Amino acid sequence: NPNAFVFNASNYKLEGLVILTIIFYIINYFIGSAENKTIIKKLEEPIKSVLKRHFYSANDERRIFEIDSPSDVLIYASGRRNCVSLQGHVQLKVRQDLISLANDFLADNNEQISFEIVLDQDKADGFVFAVTPKNKSKFLLQDRHDISSFTTVLNSDKVDSKTVVFSETSEATNLLLSTELPYYLNKKTGLLSELYISDQPDKKPDELNFTSSKKLTAVLRIPKLNETGISQLVENIEFVFHLIDVVCESIKLKPDTLKKLEKNRVSAYKDLKRKEEIKKQEEALKAAALKKKIERESIERLPADQRRKAEEKLKAKAEKKKNQKRIVMK
């Protein structure tokens, strides 16, 4: 039969390629997710063990780890001296998504654990300090208001040439660098890649009336999760938590230094103060105009004789105010 259908694979190359690609993506999703699940399982116990030693809330294990996606885990803890709360984030390579995995490879993104710790606002002095890889320093100066506005780059022989120290006050910086911080920043001996201590927002506020918390943020590389690597990770996390006590108990800035830092903050937000003053002036003018409009409308509704008296009174009031302004100007 000349009209009978005859299957020819060569006619469906494109369709076959699409189907194979979809199958490959599905298989990779499950393999990548399973691999990340194994990594998370290896990380969970050592991280929990450290948190339990430091944070009261960590004893309720249901509240510590929250798996947000196959490559993201959120960590929460509270109930420790010298701090209010901790939020952590485990960021793994997106092994379940080939495109994202390729992006991670090209961008040389490391798998990492970050901790953002809100410090006790009454115990910690306010200053800005940061230590970051040199290849990230330019981006930070563009992206972070607190670092670009309040710090300068400090040349220190205590860290290697590929690490940049941003310092606002030498008092705090010298004390921090006198701890084991340089040891844990060294790639050969530690896992700490970034550290930020700041009492200022990382993005510049739009208005003067803003709130800001004193925070310590640390980023740790995830090592090979063998016995040695896990032990090293626990040690590095312990050091990060030790820094909470260093900032709140050991760093006590001199009164003159605190005054200088406060002056820096006033200067950094001069534009916001001016903006606030202009806003108040505009609001006052609007309120005065509205009041005048209401008075005028009220007068217009009065009988003729009462309206005339009210207009004369209003005119006299305006003249008196005008004369007072002249006296002030003289």
N, C-alpha and C positions, 0 to 999 in steps of 0.2 A: 504493500500500500504506500504510494508516494507521499501521502499526507500524514503517515504515522510519525509520532514524535520519536526522535532519536537523541538520547542524551549525549552531549559532547562536552567534556570537562573544560576544554580550551575556550569554550564560549562563556564560561562563568568564572574566569580568573579573578576579576575584580571583586565579585560577590564572595568568592571563596576566601580571598585575602581579608576582606572585612570580617567575615565570620571567624577566621583564625585569630585575627587581632582581638576581637571581642572575647573569645575563649581564653586567649593568653592573658588579657587584662583581668578576667575573672579569677583565673588560677593564681596570678600574681597577687591579687587582692587578698585571697585567703592565705597564701604562703607568707606574704608580708605582714599581715595582721597577726598570724600565729607567731612569727618571729618577734614582733614587738611585744606581744603578750608574754612571751618567755622572758624578754628583757625586763619588762615591768615587774614580773613575778620575782626576778632576782634582785631588783632594786627595792621592792616593797619592804621586806623584813629589815634590812640594815637601816633604811631611812626611818622606819617606825621605831626601831630600837633607840635611835638617837633622840627622836622627838619625845619618846616616853621619859627619857632621863631629864628632859628640860621643860616640857610643857604638860601641865596638868590635864588639859583637854585631850591629849594624845592617848590617854588611857582608855578612852572610848574609841576603839579602832574603826568603828563605822564612820566616824567623822574625819578621819585623817586623809584617806585617799579617795579621790573621785575620778574615775576614768572618763575623760571627756570625749576621747576618740582613740583609735588604735595607736596614735602617736603622741597623745597628750594626756597627762595626768595632773590634776590639781590637788594641792595639799593645803590643809588648813590646821592651825593650832593656836592656842592661847593659854594663858595661865602660867606666866613665867615672870620672875622679877626683872625689872628694868625694861620691859617691853609690853606693849598692848596686845599685839597679835602678829601672826606670821601667815603669809600666803606663799605657797611654793608652786612651781610649775616644772614638771618633767617634760622635756621636748625631745622626742626621738625623731629619727629620719622617717619620712613618710613612705615606708617601704611598700605599703599597700597601693600606692599611686605612683606609677612609673614616671609621669611628667614631673611631679613634685620631687621625686627622688633624684631625677636628673638635675633639677634646679638646685637641690641641696648639694649635689656633687660639684656642680659648676661654681656655686657660690662658696664652696668649702665651709659649709655650715656644720659645726660640731653638734653632737648630741650633748645636751646640757640639762642641769638642774638649776633653777634660779629661786632665790628666796627674797621676798620683800618683807622686811620686819619694821613695824611701826614701833618706834622707841617710846619710852616713858617721857612725855613732854616736859615734865617737871625736873627730871634728873639729867637729861642730855642737854648740853650746850648747843646752840645753833651755829653751824658752820657748814661749808661745802668742801668735800674732798672726793676725789675719784682716782682710780687706777684702772687703766684699760690697755688693750693691745694698741700698738702704734698705728696699725692700719685702720683702726676704728676711730682714732682721735679727731680727724677732720670732720667726720660725720657727726660726732657728738657735739662739736663746737657749733655746728649748724643746726642741730636738732634739739639740743637741751639748753633751755634758758638758764638754768641754775649754773651749769658749768661755764657757759660763755660769758655770763654776766658777773660772776663772783670769783672765778679762779684764774690762776695763771699756771703755765706749764713749769714744773719744777724739775731741774736736772739733778738726779740723785744717783750716786754710784751703788746704792743699795738694791736697785732693780736693774734688769738687763736692758740693753739698748732697744729692744723691741717692745718695751713697756713704757707708757707715759703716765706721769703723776700730775694730776691737777690739784693745786693747793690754794686755799683761801687764806689760811693762817698757818705760819710755820710752827706755832705751838702744838696744834693738833697733829699736823703732818709729821713732825719729828717724833712725837710719841707713838703714832701709829706705825711708823717705819722702824721704830726700835723694838716692836713686838716681833713675832715670828711671821709677820705678813710677807716680807720678801721671800721667805722660804716657801710659803704656800703659793706665791705668785710665780715662782720658778717652774717652768714646764718639766724640768728634770725631777723635781722633788714634790711638786704640788699640783693641784687641780684647779686652783682659783684663777679665773681668767679676767673677771671684772669685779670691781667693788665701788659702790657709790654710798656716800654718807651725806645727807643733805637735809636742810630745814626749809628749802625753797621748792616751789613747784618746778617740774621739768619743762612744762610749757608755760610761756609768759601769760599771766591772767589778762583778761580784757578790762577788769574793773579793780579798783583799789581795795574794795572790801572782799578779799578772798581769804580762804582758810588754807593752811598748809601744815602738814605733819612732819616731824623729824623722823627720817627713815634711814634704814641701812639695807642696801640691796646688794646681794652677792650672786655671781654666776659661776658655777662649777662645771668643768668638763666631766663627762661620764667616761670612766676608764674601762678597760677590759674587765668584764665581771667574773674574774676568777677570784680565788681566795685573797691574793695580794691586792688586787684592784678594789675589791669590796672593803677591805681593811683600810686602804688609803682613802676611799670615799668617806667612810665614817669619820676618820681622823680630820679630814678637811671640813666636814660639816660641823664637827665639834669646835673647830677653830672659829668658824663663822659665828657660832653662838657665843663663843668666848669674847668676840669683838663687841657684842652687845654690852657686856659688862665693862669693857675697856672704855667705850664711848660714854657710858652713863656714870661710871665711878672714877675712872682715872683721868679723863680729859676734863679739867676744870680751868677754863680760860681766865686770864687776868681781867680785872675790871676795865682797864684801858683797851684791851683787845676786844672785849664785848662791845664797848662804845664805838670802836672803829668799825666793827662788823655791822652794827645797827646803822651807822652813818652810810655804809655801803648800800644797805637795803633801801634807805630813804632815797638815796641818789638813783638807784636802779629803777625806782617806780615814780620818778618825778613826772613823767609824761602821763601816768595814770592819775596822779594827784591833780594835775592841771585839767585833765579830762573830767575829773569829778567836780572840780570847781566850776568849769564851764557848764556842766550838766545842772548843777545847783542854781547857777545864774539863770539859765534858760527856764528851769522849773519855776523860779521866783517870778520871772517876767510873765510866764504863762498864767500863773496864779493871780498876779496883779491885773493882767488884762481881763481875766475871767471875772474878777471882783468888780472891775470897772464896768464891764458889760452888764452884770447883774444889777448894779446900782443904776445904770442908765435905763435899763428896761423897767425897773421899779418906779423910777421917776416919771417915765412916759405914761405909766398907768394911773398916775395921780390926777386929781382935778386941776384945772388951770392955775388957780391961785396957789395951791400947795406945790404944784410942779415948779412954778417960778421961784418960790422960796427955796425949794430943794436944790434947784440949779444954781442959785446965787450962793448957797452954802457950799455946794460942791466946788464952785469956781473959786471961792475964798480959800477953801482948803488946798486946792491945787496951787494957788498963788503963794500961800504960806510955805508950802513944801518947796516951791521954786526958789523963794527967798532964802530958805535955810540952806539949800544947795550952794547958792552964791556965797553965803557967809563962810561955809566950809572950804570952798575953793580959794577964797581970799587968804 
